[in-house]
Amino acid sequence: MTPFQRILGAAFEGLLGPVRHFHGLSGELHTNGTAEITAASNPGAWALCKIAGLPRPGRDVPVTVSFHPDGKGREFWDRHFAGRRYASTMEAGQGKDDGLLIEHFGPFDLLFRLEPREGCLGWSLSGWRLLGIPLPAWSRPAIECTEMAEEERFVFDIDVAFPLVGHVVHYRGWLTPTSVECP
């Protein structure tokens, strides 16, 4: 069972085809597509994007994402935006984090609430940790993600803003499978 299936339960089946496909993997999936990326030009936002490996601004930016489920409820996501790599591991929270999707990104854990909405899946950041230590709510970035489908394409829209720094990056685009590997 994938992290998304575990968290969403019966609501998982109500997701649109491409979204359900991308989040119901039993084997590897390799995808490509394009994105439009806008980023703030202030020095704080630029530094955050650079340190985190977040995408650079541009139109029709080539994107590849590989999804690698480990068969134990975790998924490794390897993203490339015009060659700039951003990788993380996803898993369903347990214990006090039950019901949350946890994205492990370097020394950070990002805790997301998933919400099926009409025609899409929403992610909202509800907490974060550094080296396993909870960080204060006032320091938490606002990260909102929406996933939907346009015909057979998986469509994403992600917006990131930080306290004190403001808007950092907004990227939206689409992906289609290029190859699927069975476990």
Secondary structure as the mmCIF struct_conf table of DSSP 4:
data_model
#
loop_
_struct_conf.conf_type_id
_struct_conf.id
_struct_conf.beg_label_comp_id
_struct_conf.beg_label_asym_id
_struct_conf.beg_label_seq_id
_struct_conf.end_label_comp_id
_struct_conf.end_label_asym_id
_struct_conf.end_label_seq_id
HELX_RH_AL_P HELX_RH_AL_P1 PRO A 3 LEU A 8
HELX_RH_3T_P HELX_RH_3T_P1 GLY A 9 GLY A 14
BEND BEND1 LEU A 15 LEU A 15
HELX_RH_AL_P HELX_RH_AL_P2 GLY A 17 PHE A 22
TURN_TY1_P TURN_TY1_P1 HIS A 23 HIS A 23
BEND BEND2 GLY A 24 GLY A 24
BEND BEND3 SER A 26 GLY A 27
STRN STRN1 LEU A 29 ALA A 39
BEND BEND4 ASN A 42 ASN A 42
HELX_RH_AL_P HELX_RH_AL_P3 PRO A 43 ALA A 52
TURN_TY1_P TURN_TY1_P2 GLY A 53 GLY A 53
HELX_LH_PP_P HELX_LH_PP_P1 LEU A 54 ARG A 56
BEND BEND5 PRO A 57 PRO A 57
STRN STRN2 GLY A 58 PRO A 69
BEND BEND6 GLY A 71 GLY A 73
STRN STRN3 ARG A 74 PHE A 81
TURN_TY1_P TURN_TY1_P3 ALA A 82 GLY A 83
STRN STRN4 ARG A 84 ALA A 92
HELX_RH_3T_P HELX_RH_3T_P2 GLY A 95 ASP A 97
TURN_TY1_P TURN_TY1_P4 ASP A 98 GLY A 99
STRN STRN5 LEU A 101 PHE A 105
TURN_TY1_P TURN_TY1_P5 GLY A 106 PRO A 107
STRN STRN6 PHE A 108 ARG A 117
TURN_TY1_P TURN_TY1_P6 GLU A 118 GLY A 119
STRN STRN7 CYS A 120 LEU A 130
TURN_TY1_P TURN_TY1_P7 LEU A 131 GLY A 132
STRN STRN8 ILE A 133 PRO A 134
HELX_LH_PP_P HELX_LH_PP_P2 LEU A 135 PRO A 136
HELX_RH_3T_P HELX_RH_3T_P3 ALA A 137 SER A 139
STRN STRN9 ALA A 142 GLU A 150
TURN_TY1_P TURN_TY1_P8 GLU A 151 GLU A 152
STRN STRN10 ARG A 153 PHE A 162
TURN_TY1_P TURN_TY1_P9 PRO A 163 VAL A 165
STRN STRN11 GLY A 166 VAL A 180
#
